[in-house]
Amino acid sequence: MTDLSTSKERPDLDDSRQPARRVAGALRRGLQTGLGLGGAALVIATFLPLLHPLWPLASVAEHFAFQLLIGALALGALALLLRRWRWLSVVMAVALIQIWTIHPYWPRFVPGTHAAQGEAGLLNADEMKAGEMKVISLNVHHSGRSFEAVRRYLRDSGADVIGLVEMSRRWKMELASLESVYPFRIDCIDAVDRCEEMLLSKHPFQQQGAGRINDDLPVLVWAEIMPPGGGEPVTFAVSHVAWPLLVADPPEAPAANSDLRSLPSGLPRLVQAEQVAMLTEAVNGQGVNSLGVNSLGRNLVLMGDFNAAPWSRTQQYLRQNGAFNDHADLALTWPAWGPAIIRLPIDHIMTRGQPRLLSFEPGPNVGSDHLPVEALVTLSAR
């Protein structure tokens, strides 16, 4: 009788488990659907930039390689949990592509820097060695009002040279009190339309210039400095390049407008690419006469907001054709208000010639929509 009673109770027991099973099944199907949609989105975003000759805005996806890597790793974990081996192989292939894209810029955590200690900011001035200089680049945000926070940060930074972007007359006035710390400065804010760049320095300028490149954007502000302790002069320059969402007009026939030229091969047809091409010519001493110099010299530190990830086509064109060192740590700077996982590395400090980056990292939030970037630069040949 006991056995019969038990067997009669089993259907009731199975019925009580049905709702839980249905919920678990629905959850699994939902996760599988999400895995499929997410995996497909990752594949599309990974290969979308290849379509830039047909659709220039397709190249925007390449700036999100870091986010695509994080997404691929998350979906890989989900595929492993669900035992979906085909999707696991797909998303891991995406992850490997993004790792290969990003790996030259992965943080090296150089011993002795604050990055290695998990802190923001550079070494203190008394920790620097001879032949080393601190450089800071910051987009202050033209409509921002964090004047005191920026003043305090720059005053206490100990930087030798500072490049500022999106400066306005109001910002210039608010930062005038820094003259006691940075007595040497150059800008064209009051003289040139849409000039929003400024250089500040503790060290005197041997030569200097500021203005539009060939009377067009971008603006380039530069100054030549003799390093403390001697050595070859080094040029410091700051610029600001357009964001990658503006499609450039197709070039007209040369007879109709001789100023319009085809973009270099491989670049998307964007305003950003046009400006990068002109900036590359400028740093190489081509068409820079309007800025008051024939060449920016072989020893150059170029900084600013380039609105592009270092591995993007526009940045690679600038770095390769401008002979810049293409190895630097990943600095996620925009938007400053977001967590690091969603920020893009679009603010850079690049070197060529004798100057070399010893460290490169984001600074603290000072109220702008960008985090500053801070670099320790050695000026001696190695």
N, C-alpha and C positions, 0 to 999 in steps of 0.2 A: 504493500500500500504506500509506503514511503516513496518508493521509486516512482510510482504512478503520480503521486501528488507533486513530486518535483518536476516531472515532465509536463504536467499541466500548468505549472507556474512559469515555465520558460517563455512561452509566447508573450505573457504579460510583461516579463522582464525585458524582452526584446523590444516590445512596443514602447516601454519607458525610455529606451536608449535612442529611439528613432529621431526625436528632435535634436539631440546633441550631434548625432551622426549627420543629419541634414545640415546643421550649422557648420560643422567641420568640413563637410564636402563643399558647401558654398564658399567657405573661406579659402579652401584650397584652390577651387576654380578661379576665384577672384585674384588670388596671388599669381596663379599661372597666367591669367589674362594680363595682369599688370607686368609680369616678367616679359611676356611677349611684346607688349606695347612699348615698354621701356627699352628692351633690347633693340627693337626696330628703330626707335628714336635715336639711340646711341649710334647705330650703324649709319643712319642718314646724316646725323650731325658730323660724324667723323669724315665722311666722304663728300659732304656738301660743298666744301671749299673748292673742290676740283671743278665745279661748275661755274667758277667766277668769270671765265671768258664769255659765258652766255648771260649770266646774272651776277653782276658785280657784288651785290649784297650777300651772296652766298659765302663770300670770304669772311664774313663776320664770325661765323661759327668757329674758325680756327683759334680765336682768342680765348675760347672756353675749354682748352685742352685739360686744364687742371680740374675743372668741374666735371668734364666727361670722364676723367680717370676716377674721380670719387664715385660717380654714378655707376661706372662699370664694376668697380669693386663691390659696391653695395648689391647690385643685381647678381654678381657672381656668388655672393654669399647666399642670396635667396635661391638661385638655381641649384646650388649645392644642397640646401635644405629640402628643396622639392624634388631632388634627384632628376633634374631636367638637364641631362648631360649635353644635349645639342646647344641649348641656350647658354650653358656654362662655357662651352668652347667659343661661342660667338662673342660673349661679353668679355671673356678673357683676352680674345684677340684684339678687341677694342682697347682694353686696358694696356696691352703691350704696345700698341701703336701710340697711345698717349704718353706712356712712360718714355718711349724712344723720343718723342717730340720734346718732352720737358726735361729730360735728364741732364742736358748741359747746364741747367739753371737750378738744379736741386741744391738746397742749402748745404754748405760744406761744414758749417759749425767750426770755424777756425778757432783753435785753442787761444784763450786769452781775450776774445771778444765777448761783448754782452750777449750776442746771439748764442754763443756756446753755453752761457750761463742761464739762458732762458729769460733774459731781460731785454727791454727795448732801449735803444740808444747805443752810442759808441763809447769807446774808451775815453776816460777823462784826459784833459790836456797834458797833465803831468805824467800820463802813461804812454804818451806818444814818443816815438824815436825820431832821431834826426832824419830829415828827408821825407817825413810823412806829413800829410795835411788832411784835415777833415773837410768834407764837402757835403752840403745839404741842398736838396732840391725840394721845393714845396709849392704846390698849387694852393693858393690861399682862398680861392673861390671869390670871384669878383663881387658877388652880392653878400658874402659872408660878413659877420660882425664880431668875430672872435678876436678882436684887436689885441686885448690884453693877454690872452692865452698865447697868441702867436708871438707877441713882443717878448714875453717871458721865456718862451721856448727858445727863440733865436738868441736872446741875450745870454742864456745859460748853457747853450749848446756847446760852446767852445769851438765852433766851426771856423775854419779859415776863410772859406768862400761859400757864399749862399746864392743859389739861383731861385728866383721867385717868379711864379706864373700867375696869370689872371689878376695882375695888379691893376688898381684904378687910382685916380687922383686921391680919393679918400684913403685908400690903403697906403699910398705913398706918404701922405701927411701923417697917418697914424703910426707909421714905422720910422718917422724922422728922428725920434728920440734914440734910435739905435746908432746914430752917427758917432757917438762917443766910443762905441765898441767896433763899429765898422765904418771908418771914416772915408773909405773909397767906394764909390758906387757909380754905376752907369745904367741909364735907361733912356727910353724915348717916349715915355708916357704922355708928356705934354706936347710933344712935337710931331708925332706920327699917329695917324688914325689907326685904331685897333692895335696899338703897341701896348702890351700888358706884361712885359718881361722886365726884370731888373736883376742886376748882379750886385752883391755886397761883398766887401773884402776887408780883411785886416791889413792887407799888404798893398803897396802902391801899384798902380797900373803903369806899364811901360808904353803900351798902346791900347786903344780901346775903340769901339764902334757899336752902333745900334741902329737898326732900321729894318725895313722890309727887304727881302731878297729880290733883286731885280724889280723893285717897286711893287711887289706882290707878296702875299702871305706864303710861308710863315715869316714871322719876325725873328731875327737873330741878334742877340745882344752878347758881346764878347769883350774880353780884356786879356791882355798878356801880362803875366806876373812873373817876376824873378823869384824863384823859390827861396825861402829863408835858408841861409847857409851857403847860397851859391848854387851853381849848376846851370843847365840850359833853361831858357825861359819856357813857360808853359802857358798855353792859352786856355782860358775857361770860357765856356759859352752856354747860353740857355735859350731854349726855344719851346714853342708850343704848336703841336700839329693837330689838324682837324680830327674830329671823331670819325669812325669808319662807316657811318650811315649816310653819307652824302655822296651820291653818284655824280661823277664828273660828266660834263658835256662832251659829246664826241668831238674830236678835233675837226676843224674845218679845213678846207684846202689851203695850203701854205700861201697861195696868192691872195686869198681873202683875208687872212689874218696870220701874219708871220710869227706872232707870239704863241700861237697854239701849236703844240708838238705832241707827237704820239708818246704814250707812256713807254718806259722800258719794258722789254719782254718779260712776261711772268707776273707783272703787277696787275691787280684788279683795277678796273676803271672807276676809281674813287677820287674824290678831292684829296683825301689823305695821301694817296699814292702820288698825286701830282706834287703836293707839298714836300713829301719825302724826297722825291726826285730832285726838286730844286734845292732842298737842304743839303743833299749829298753833293751836288755840284758846288754849293757854297763852302762846305767844309774842305772840299778838295781844291779850293782856290779858283773855281770857274764861275764867272758872273758875280763876283763879290765886290766889284769896284764901287757899287752904290753904298756899301757899308764902310768904305774907307780903307780897305786892305786888299791886297792881291792874293794873300794866302793866310789861312789860320795857323799854318805851321804844322810840323809833324808831331809835336807834343801837344795833345789836345785832350781836354776833359769836357765832354758835351753832356748836358743834363736837361731835364725838363719833363713836361707831360706830353708823351707821344701818342696817347690814346691807342696803344697797340701792345700786345704781348710780345716778349722778346723773340719768340719763335715764329711770329707772323711773317707773311711775305714782305710787307712794307719794312718791318724792322730788320729782317734779314738782308734786304737790299741795302739799307743804310749802313748796317754793320759791315757787310762784306765789301761794298764799293767805297765806303769811307775808311776802310782799314782799321776798324775798331775791334778791340778785344771782345770776343763774343762769349766770354765766360764770366758769369756773375750769378749770385744767389737769387732765388726767387723772392721777390718782394711784392706781396699782395697789398695793394694800396687803395683800390676804389671798388665800391663805395666804403668810406671810412666807417660809416654807421653799421655796416653789416658784419656778420661773423666772417672769419677768414675763409671759410669754405666757399663763400659766394663772391669774394673779392677778386678783382682782376689785376694783374701786374702790368700797369700801363705807365708808370713813372720810372724813369731810368737815369742812371749816371754811367756814361761809357768813356773809355779811355783809348788812346792810341799813342804810339811812340813810347817814350820812356815811362810815363805814368802808368801805374798798374793798380787795380783794385785789390786791397788786402781784405776788405770786408764790405758787404753791401746788404742793408737790411731796412725794413720800415721803421719809422720813428713812432712816437706816441700820437694819439688823437689830439689835435689842437683846435678842433671846432670846424675844420674845413670838411668838404666832402671827399677829400683825398688825405691819406696819410703821407707825411713827408718820407723821403728816402734819404738815408745817411750812408756815406761811404768813407772809408779810410783809404787814402791813396798814397802810395809810395812814388816818389818822383825820381828815384835813382834807377839807373839801368840795371837789369838783372839778367 
